[in-house]
């Protein structure tokens, strides 16, 4: 069954299934069926927890390093609030980038018909 990538609920399921499924990819599935909502939401929550922990670990590592870059100094001098802000920024930049790549794939699929 070919997925209707113009249908909003299908688009949301496609996004969840593409970026949060066990086989992580940024290319949208064009053929269904897609997993159920419950499985997709649980998987998305688990992935976002992992994304946030990795972003936190990265921000914490930079804040405690001996690096002298502007960002490292800001994180070091800003303490926990700066590390948490950097965590959120890193996390959402990753989400935004992967979503943009997925959306580009949706646009290509729509243009192919």
N, CA, C and O atoms as a GROMACS GRO file, in nm:
protein
  452
    1UNK      N    1   0.084  -0.117   0.000
    1UNK     CA    2   0.000   0.000   0.000
    1UNK      C    3   0.090   0.125   0.000
    1UNK      O    4   0.173   0.142   0.090
    2UNK      N    5   0.073   0.209  -0.099
    2UNK     CA    6   0.150   0.333  -0.108
    2UNK      C    7   0.091   0.435  -0.011
    2UNK      O    8  -0.031   0.453  -0.004
    3UNK      N    9   0.178   0.502   0.064
    3UNK     CA   10   0.132   0.598   0.165
    3UNK      C   11   0.094   0.731   0.100
    3UNK      O   12   0.159   0.776   0.006
    4UNK      N   13  -0.013   0.792   0.150
    4UNK     CA   14  -0.057   0.923   0.104
    4UNK      C   15   0.017   1.029   0.187
    4UNK      O   16  -0.024   1.060   0.299
    5UNK      N   17   0.124   1.083   0.131
    5UNK     CA   18   0.204   1.180   0.204
    5UNK      C   19   0.148   1.321   0.199
    5UNK      O   20   0.217   1.417   0.234
    6UNK      N   21   0.023   1.334   0.155
    6UNK     CA   22  -0.049   1.462   0.163
    6UNK      C   23  -0.144   1.462   0.283
    6UNK      O   24  -0.190   1.568   0.325
    7UNK      N   25  -0.173   1.346   0.336
    7UNK     CA   26  -0.265   1.327   0.448
    7UNK      C   27  -0.189   1.355   0.578
    7UNK      O   28  -0.091   1.287   0.608
    8UNK      N   29  -0.233   1.455   0.657
    8UNK     CA   30  -0.157   1.500   0.775
    8UNK      C   31  -0.134   1.390   0.879
    8UNK      O   32  -0.021   1.376   0.925
    9UNK      N   33  -0.235   1.313   0.917
    9UNK     CA   34  -0.206   1.205   1.014
    9UNK      C   35  -0.104   1.104   0.960
    9UNK      O   36  -0.022   1.052   1.036
   10UNK      N   37  -0.109   1.076   0.830
   10UNK     CA   38  -0.011   0.985   0.770
   10UNK      C   39   0.128   1.048   0.772
   10UNK      O   40   0.227   0.979   0.796
   11UNK      N   41   0.134   1.179   0.748
   11UNK     CA   42   0.263   1.249   0.755
   11UNK      C   43   0.322   1.239   0.896
   11UNK      O   44   0.442   1.213   0.911
   12UNK      N   45   0.241   1.261   0.998
   12UNK     CA   46   0.290   1.253   1.135
   12UNK      C   47   0.338   1.112   1.166
   12UNK      O   48   0.444   1.093   1.226
   13UNK      N   49   0.259   1.012   1.127
   13UNK     CA   50   0.301   0.873   1.149
   13UNK      C   51   0.429   0.843   1.072
   13UNK      O   52   0.517   0.773   1.122
   14UNK      N   53   0.439   0.895   0.950
   14UNK     CA   54   0.559   0.873   0.869
   14UNK      C   55   0.680   0.934   0.937
   14UNK      O   56   0.787   0.872   0.942
   15UNK      N   57   0.664   1.055   0.991
   15UNK     CA   58   0.775   1.121   1.060
   15UNK      C   59   0.817   1.039   1.181
   15UNK      O   60   0.936   1.015   1.202
   16UNK      N   61   0.721   0.997   1.261
   16UNK     CA   62   0.752   0.916   1.379
   16UNK      C   63   0.818   0.784   1.339
   16UNK      O   64   0.917   0.743   1.399
   17UNK      N   65   0.763   0.717   1.237
   17UNK     CA   66   0.816   0.588   1.194
   17UNK      C   67   0.954   0.602   1.132
   17UNK      O   68   1.037   0.511   1.142
   18UNK      N   69   0.980   0.714   1.067
   18UNK     CA   70   1.109   0.733   1.001
   18UNK      C   71   1.219   0.768   1.100
   18UNK      O   72   1.326   0.707   1.098
   19UNK      N   73   1.194   0.865   1.185
   19UNK     CA   74   1.300   0.917   1.273
   19UNK      C   75   1.306   0.849   1.409
   19UNK      O   76   1.401   0.872   1.485
   20UNK      N   77   1.207   0.768   1.442
   20UNK     CA   78   1.202   0.711   1.576
   20UNK      C   79   1.184   0.559   1.577
   20UNK      O   80   1.168   0.500   1.684
   21UNK      N   81   1.186   0.497   1.464
   21UNK     CA   82   1.169   0.352   1.457
   21UNK      C   83   1.301   0.283   1.491
   21UNK      O   84   1.406   0.348   1.494
   22UNK      N   85   1.297   0.153   1.516
   22UNK     CA   86   1.422   0.081   1.547
   22UNK      C   87   1.528   0.094   1.436
   22UNK      O   88   1.647   0.100   1.466
   23UNK      N   89   1.485   0.098   1.310
   23UNK     CA   90   1.579   0.115   1.199
   23UNK      C   91   1.583   0.263   1.162
   23UNK      O   92   1.515   0.307   1.069
   24UNK      N   93   1.663   0.339   1.237
   24UNK     CA   94   1.672   0.484   1.222
   24UNK      C   95   1.717   0.522   1.082
   24UNK      O   96   1.820   0.474   1.033
   25UNK      N   97   1.641   0.609   1.018
   25UNK     CA   98   1.673   0.659   0.885
   25UNK      C   99   1.612   0.798   0.871
   25UNK      O  100   1.528   0.836   0.953
   26UNK      N  101   1.651   0.873   0.770
   26UNK     CA  102   1.590   1.004   0.747
   26UNK      C  103   1.508   1.005   0.618
   26UNK      O  104   1.452   1.109   0.582
   27UNK      N  105   1.501   0.893   0.550
   27UNK     CA  106   1.420   0.884   0.429
   27UNK      C  107   1.282   0.830   0.464
   27UNK      O  108   1.272   0.726   0.528
   28UNK      N  109   1.176   0.901   0.423
   28UNK     CA  110   1.043   0.855   0.460
   28UNK      C  111   1.006   0.725   0.390
   28UNK      O  112   1.047   0.698   0.277
   29UNK      N  113   0.929   0.645   0.460
   29UNK     CA  114   0.874   0.524   0.399
   29UNK      C  115   0.768   0.567   0.300
   29UNK      O  116   0.687   0.656   0.327
   30UNK      N  117   0.768   0.503   0.186
   30UNK     CA  118   0.669   0.535   0.083
   30UNK      C  119   0.560   0.430   0.076
   30UNK      O  120   0.454   0.452   0.017
   31UNK      N  121   0.586   0.315   0.137
   31UNK     CA  122   0.492   0.203   0.133
   31UNK      C  123   0.462   0.162   0.276
   31UNK      O  124   0.552   0.154   0.360
   32UNK      N  125   0.334   0.137   0.304
   32UNK     CA  126   0.291   0.102   0.440
   32UNK      C  127   0.266  -0.045   0.453
   32UNK      O  128   0.301  -0.122   0.363
   33UNK      N  129   0.210  -0.086   0.559
   33UNK     CA  130   0.151  -0.003   0.664
   33UNK      C  131   0.255   0.045   0.765
   33UNK      O  132   0.363  -0.012   0.779
   34UNK      N  133   0.218   0.153   0.834
   34UNK     CA  134   0.303   0.208   0.938
   34UNK      C  135   0.264   0.146   1.072
   34UNK      O  136   0.151   0.100   1.089
   35UNK      N  137   0.357   0.144   1.168
   35UNK     CA  138   0.324   0.091   1.301
   35UNK      C  139   0.211   0.171   1.366
   35UNK      O  140   0.178   0.281   1.322
   36UNK      N  141   0.153   0.114   1.469
   36UNK     CA  142   0.044   0.180   1.541
   36UNK      C  143   0.091   0.300   1.622
   36UNK      O  144   0.210   0.314   1.650
   37UNK      N  145  -0.004   0.387   1.659
   37UNK     CA  146   0.028   0.509   1.732
   37UNK      C  147   0.099   0.482   1.864
   37UNK      O  148   0.196   0.549   1.897
   38UNK      N  149   0.050   0.383   1.939
   38UNK     CA  150   0.110   0.354   2.069
   38UNK      C  151   0.257   0.318   2.058
   38UNK      O  152   0.340   0.370   2.132
   39UNK      N  153   0.287   0.229   1.966
   39UNK     CA  154   0.426   0.188   1.945
   39UNK      C  155   0.512   0.306   1.901
   39UNK      O  156   0.625   0.322   1.947
   40UNK      N  157   0.458   0.388   1.811
   40UNK     CA  158   0.534   0.503   1.761
   40UNK      C  159   0.562   0.605   1.870
   40UNK      O  160   0.673   0.658   1.879
   41UNK      N  161   0.462   0.634   1.953
   41UNK     CA  162   0.481   0.733   2.060
   41UNK      C  163   0.580   0.681   2.164
   41UNK      O  164   0.666   0.756   2.209
   42UNK      N  165   0.568   0.555   2.204
   42UNK     CA  166   0.663   0.498   2.300
   42UNK      C  167   0.806   0.501   2.245
   42UNK      O  168   0.900   0.536   2.316
   43UNK      N  169   0.820   0.465   2.120
   43UNK     CA  170   0.952   0.466   2.056
   43UNK      C  171   1.007   0.609   2.048
   43UNK      O  172   1.125   0.631   2.074
   44UNK      N  173   0.922   0.705   2.012
   44UNK     CA  174   0.966   0.845   2.003
   44UNK      C  175   1.012   0.896   2.139
   44UNK      O  176   1.114   0.964   2.148
   45UNK      N  177   0.938   0.865   2.244
   45UNK     CA  178   0.978   0.908   2.378
   45UNK      C  179   1.112   0.848   2.418
   45UNK      O  180   1.198   0.916   2.475
   46UNK      N  181   1.130   0.721   2.388
   46UNK     CA  182   1.257   0.655   2.420
   46UNK      C  183   1.373   0.718   2.342
   46UNK      O  184   1.479   0.746   2.398
   47UNK      N  185   1.352   0.741   2.212
   47UNK     CA  186   1.459   0.802   2.130
   47UNK      C  187   1.492   0.942   2.180
   47UNK      O  188   1.609   0.978   2.187
   48UNK      N  189   1.389   1.021   2.214
   48UNK     CA  190   1.416   1.157   2.259
   48UNK      C  191   1.489   1.158   2.393
   48UNK      O  192   1.570   1.248   2.418
   49UNK      N  193   1.463   1.062   2.478
   49UNK     CA  194   1.538   1.050   2.601
   49UNK      C  195   1.686   1.024   2.570
   49UNK      O  196   1.775   1.085   2.630
   50UNK      N  197   1.710   0.935   2.476
   50UNK     CA  198   1.848   0.907   2.434
   50UNK      C  199   1.911   1.031   2.371
   50UNK      O  200   2.025   1.065   2.403
   51UNK      N  201   1.838   1.099   2.281
   51UNK     CA  202   1.892   1.220   2.218
   51UNK      C  203   1.931   1.323   2.325
   51UNK      O  204   2.039   1.382   2.319
   52UNK      N  205   1.842   1.343   2.423
   52UNK     CA  206   1.867   1.443   2.527
   52UNK      C  207   1.988   1.403   2.612
   52UNK      O  208   2.069   1.489   2.648
   53UNK      N  209   2.002   1.276   2.645
   53UNK     CA  210   2.115   1.232   2.725
   53UNK      C  211   2.247   1.248   2.650
   53UNK      O  212   2.348   1.287   2.709
   54UNK      N  213   2.246   1.218   2.522
   54UNK     CA  214   2.368   1.235   2.442
   54UNK      C  215   2.402   1.384   2.430
   54UNK      O  216   2.519   1.421   2.439
   55UNK      N  217   2.302   1.469   2.410
   55UNK     CA  218   2.326   1.613   2.402
   55UNK      C  219   2.380   1.665   2.536
   55UNK      O  220   2.471   1.748   2.538
   56UNK      N  221   2.323   1.616   2.645
   56UNK     CA  222   2.370   1.657   2.778
   56UNK      C  223   2.515   1.614   2.800
   56UNK      O  224   2.597   1.692   2.849
   57UNK      N  225   2.545   1.490   2.765
   57UNK     CA  226   2.681   1.440   2.781
   57UNK      C  227   2.779   1.524   2.699
   57UNK      O  228   2.888   1.556   2.746
   58UNK      N  229   2.741   1.560   2.577
   58UNK     CA  230   2.828   1.643   2.493
   58UNK      C  231   2.849   1.781   2.552
   58UNK      O  232   2.961   1.831   2.555
   59UNK      N  233   2.741   1.844   2.598
   59UNK     CA  234   2.752   1.977   2.657
   59UNK      C  235   2.835   1.972   2.785
   59UNK      O  236   2.916   2.061   2.810
   60UNK      N  237   2.814   1.870   2.866
   60UNK     CA  238   2.889   1.855   2.990
   60UNK      C  239   3.038   1.832   2.962
   60UNK      O  240   3.125   1.888   3.029
   61UNK      N  241   3.066   1.750   2.862
   61UNK     CA  242   3.205   1.724   2.824
   61UNK      C  243   3.274   1.854   2.782
   61UNK      O  244   3.386   1.881   2.825
   62UNK      N  245   3.209   1.932   2.698
   62UNK     CA  246   3.268   2.058   2.652
   62UNK      C  247   3.288   2.154   2.769
   62UNK      O  248   3.389   2.223   2.778
   63UNK      N  249   3.189   2.159   2.860
   63UNK     CA  250   3.199   2.252   2.973
   63UNK      C  251   3.313   2.217   3.067
   63UNK      O  252   3.367   2.305   3.134
   64UNK      N  253   3.349   2.090   3.073
   64UNK     CA  254   3.456   2.048   3.164
   64UNK      C  255   3.590   2.027   3.095
   64UNK      O  256   3.688   1.989   3.159
   65UNK      N  257   3.595   2.053   2.966
   65UNK     CA  258   3.720   2.035   2.893
   65UNK      C  259   3.811   2.157   2.914
   65UNK      O  260   3.771   2.258   2.971
   66UNK      N  261   3.931   2.143   2.867
   66UNK     CA  262   4.027   2.253   2.875
   66UNK      C  263   4.025   2.339   2.748
   66UNK      O  264   4.115   2.419   2.726
   67UNK      N  265   3.922   2.320   2.666
   67UNK     CA  266   3.912   2.396   2.541
   67UNK      C  267   3.900   2.545   2.572
   67UNK      O  268   3.847   2.584   2.676
   68UNK      N  269   3.949   2.626   2.480
   68UNK     CA  270   3.946   2.771   2.501
   68UNK      C  271   3.856   2.842   2.400
   68UNK      O  272   3.863   2.964   2.385
   69UNK      N  273   3.772   2.765   2.332
   69UNK     CA  274   3.681   2.829   2.236
   69UNK      C  275   3.575   2.908   2.313
   69UNK      O  276   3.555   2.888   2.432
   70UNK      N  277   3.511   2.998   2.244
   70UNK     CA  278   3.409   3.082   2.306
   70UNK      C  279   3.295   3.001   2.367
   70UNK      O  280   3.249   3.030   2.477
   71UNK      N  281   3.251   2.900   2.294
   71UNK     CA  282   3.140   2.817   2.344
   71UNK      C  283   3.183   2.740   2.468
   71UNK      O  284   3.108   2.733   2.565
   72UNK      N  285   3.304   2.684   2.467
   72UNK     CA  286   3.352   2.610   2.584
   72UNK      C  287   3.363   2.702   2.705
   72UNK      O  288   3.328   2.661   2.816
   73UNK      N  289   3.410   2.823   2.685
   73UNK     CA  290   3.422   2.918   2.797
   73UNK      C  291   3.285   2.958   2.850
   73UNK      O  292   3.266   2.968   2.971
   74UNK      N  293   3.190   2.981   2.762
   74UNK     CA  294   3.054   3.015   2.804
   74UNK      C  295   2.994   2.901   2.886
   74UNK      O  296   2.932   2.924   2.990
   75UNK      N  297   3.011   2.778   2.837
   75UNK     CA  298   2.957   2.663   2.909
   75UNK      C  299   3.027   2.645   3.044
   75UNK      O  300   2.962   2.614   3.144
   76UNK      N  301   3.156   2.665   3.046
   76UNK     CA  302   3.232   2.650   3.171
   76UNK      C  303   3.192   2.758   3.272
   76UNK      O  304   3.166   2.728   3.388
   77UNK      N  305   3.187   2.883   3.227
   77UNK     CA  306   3.156   2.995   3.317
   77UNK      C  307   3.008   2.999   3.355
   77UNK      O  308   2.973   3.049   3.462
   78UNK      N  309   2.922   2.948   3.268
   78UNK     CA  310   2.777   2.955   3.292
   78UNK      C  311   2.725   2.849   3.385
   78UNK      O  312   2.612   2.858   3.433
   79UNK      N  313   2.805   2.748   3.411
   79UNK     CA  314   2.762   2.643   3.503
   79UNK      C  315   2.648   2.557   3.449
   79UNK      O  316   2.631   2.544   3.328
   80UNK      N  317   2.572   2.501   3.541
   80UNK     CA  318   2.464   2.409   3.504
   80UNK      C  319   2.359   2.473   3.413
   80UNK      O  320   2.316   2.408   3.318
   81UNK      N  321   2.315   2.598   3.439
   81UNK     CA  322   2.215   2.656   3.348
   81UNK      C  323   2.265   2.664   3.203
   81UNK      O  324   2.188   2.640   3.110
   82UNK      N  325   2.391   2.697   3.184
   82UNK     CA  326   2.446   2.704   3.048
   82UNK      C  327   2.454   2.566   2.985
   82UNK      O  328   2.427   2.550   2.866
   83UNK      N  329   2.492   2.466   3.064
   83UNK     CA  330   2.499   2.329   3.014
   83UNK      C  331   2.360   2.280   2.974
   83UNK      O  332   2.343   2.218   2.869
   84UNK      N  333   2.260   2.308   3.057
   84UNK     CA  334   2.123   2.267   3.025
   84UNK      C  335   2.070   2.339   2.901
   84UNK      O  336   2.003   2.278   2.817
   85UNK      N  337   2.100   2.467   2.888
   85UNK     CA  338   2.058   2.541   2.768
   85UNK      C  339   2.127   2.484   2.645
   85UNK      O  340   2.063   2.467   2.541
   86UNK      N  341   2.256   2.456   2.656
   86UNK     CA  342   2.328   2.397   2.543
   86UNK      C  343   2.271   2.260   2.509
   86UNK      O  344   2.262   2.224   2.391
   87UNK      N  345   2.232   2.183   2.611
   87UNK     CA  346   2.170   2.052   2.588
   87UNK      C  347   2.044   2.065   2.504
   87UNK      O  348   2.026   1.992   2.406
   88UNK      N  349   1.959   2.157   2.542
   88UNK     CA  350   1.833   2.177   2.468
   88UNK      C  351   1.861   2.223   2.326
   88UNK      O  352   1.797   2.177   2.232
   89UNK      N  353   1.956   2.314   2.310
   89UNK     CA  354   1.989   2.364   2.176
   89UNK      C  355   2.045   2.251   2.089
   89UNK      O  356   2.002   2.235   1.974
   90UNK      N  357   2.138   2.174   2.141
   90UNK     CA  358   2.196   2.063   2.064
   90UNK      C  359   2.088   1.961   2.028
   90UNK      O  360   2.079   1.916   1.914
   91UNK      N  361   2.006   1.926   2.127
   91UNK     CA  362   1.899   1.829   2.107
   91UNK      C  363   1.805   1.874   1.996
   91UNK      O  364   1.777   1.798   1.904
   92UNK      N  365   1.757   1.998   2.004
   92UNK     CA  366   1.660   2.044   1.906
   92UNK      C  367   1.723   2.075   1.770
   92UNK      O  368   1.654   2.067   1.668
   93UNK      N  369   1.850   2.109   1.767
   93UNK     CA  370   1.916   2.123   1.636
   93UNK      C  371   1.923   1.988   1.566
   93UNK      O  372   1.904   1.979   1.445
   94UNK      N  373   1.951   1.882   1.642
   94UNK     CA  374   1.951   1.747   1.585
   94UNK      C  375   1.813   1.706   1.535
   94UNK      O  376   1.800   1.649   1.427
   95UNK      N  377   1.712   1.736   1.615
   95UNK     CA  378   1.574   1.706   1.575
   95UNK      C  379   1.538   1.786   1.449
   95UNK      O  380   1.479   1.732   1.355
   96UNK      N  381   1.575   1.913   1.449
   96UNK     CA  382   1.544   1.998   1.333
   96UNK      C  383   1.613   1.952   1.206
   96UNK      O  384   1.553   1.950   1.099
   97UNK      N  385   1.740   1.914   1.218
   97UNK     CA  386   1.815   1.868   1.102
   97UNK      C  387   1.755   1.739   1.047
   97UNK      O  388   1.734   1.726   0.926
   98UNK      N  389   1.728   1.643   1.135
   98UNK     CA  390   1.672   1.516   1.088
   98UNK      C  391   1.532   1.536   1.030
   98UNK      O  392   1.496   1.471   0.931
   99UNK      N  393   1.454   1.625   1.089
   99UNK     CA  394   1.321   1.654   1.035
   99UNK      C  395   1.331   1.721   0.899
   99UNK      O  396   1.253   1.690   0.810
  100UNK      N  397   1.426   1.813   0.883
  100UNK     CA  398   1.444   1.879   0.753
  100UNK      C  399   1.483   1.777   0.645
  100UNK      O  400   1.435   1.785   0.532
  101UNK      N  401   1.570   1.682   0.679
  101UNK     CA  402   1.607   1.578   0.583
  101UNK      C  403   1.488   1.490   0.549
  101UNK      O  404   1.468   1.454   0.433
  102UNK      N  405   1.408   1.454   0.650
  102UNK     CA  406   1.287   1.375   0.626
  102UNK      C  407   1.191   1.453   0.536
  102UNK      O  408   1.136   1.398   0.441
  103UNK      N  409   1.171   1.582   0.565
  103UNK     CA  410   1.078   1.664   0.486
  103UNK      C  411   1.125   1.676   0.341
  103UNK      O  412   1.043   1.675   0.249
  104UNK      N  413   1.255   1.688   0.320
  104UNK     CA  414   1.307   1.691   0.183
  104UNK      C  415   1.274   1.561   0.110
  104UNK      O  416   1.241   1.563  -0.008
  105UNK      N  417   1.283   1.449   0.180
  105UNK     CA  418   1.244   1.320   0.122
  105UNK      C  419   1.096   1.314   0.090
  105UNK      O  420   1.057   1.257  -0.011
  106UNK      N  421   1.014   1.373   0.177
  106UNK     CA  422   0.869   1.378   0.150
  106UNK      C  423   0.843   1.461   0.025
  106UNK      O  424   0.762   1.422  -0.059
  107UNK      N  425   0.910   1.574   0.013
  107UNK     CA  426   0.891   1.660  -0.104
  107UNK      C  427   0.934   1.588  -0.233
  107UNK      O  428   0.866   1.598  -0.335
  108UNK      N  429   1.046   1.516  -0.227
  108UNK     CA  430   1.089   1.439  -0.345
  108UNK      C  431   0.985   1.333  -0.381
  108UNK      O  432   0.954   1.314  -0.499
  109UNK      N  433   0.932   1.265  -0.281
  109UNK     CA  434   0.831   1.162  -0.307
  109UNK      C  435   0.704   1.222  -0.364
  109UNK      O  436   0.643   1.164  -0.453
  110UNK      N  437   0.664   1.338  -0.313
  110UNK     CA  438   0.544   1.405  -0.366
  110UNK      C  439   0.564   1.449  -0.510
  110UNK      O  440   0.472   1.438  -0.591
  111UNK      N  441   0.683   1.497  -0.542
  111UNK     CA  442   0.709   1.544  -0.679
  111UNK      C  443   0.715   1.429  -0.778
  111UNK      O  444   0.682   1.446  -0.895
  112UNK      N  445   0.757   1.312  -0.731
  112UNK     CA  446   0.761   1.195  -0.821
  112UNK      C  447   0.621   1.143  -0.849
  112UNK      O  448   0.598   1.070  -0.945
  113UNK      N  449   0.529   1.181  -0.763
  113UNK     CA  450   0.390   1.140  -0.786
  113UNK      C  451   0.357   1.022  -0.710
  113UNK      O  452   0.244   0.973  -0.717
   0.00000   0.00000   0.00000
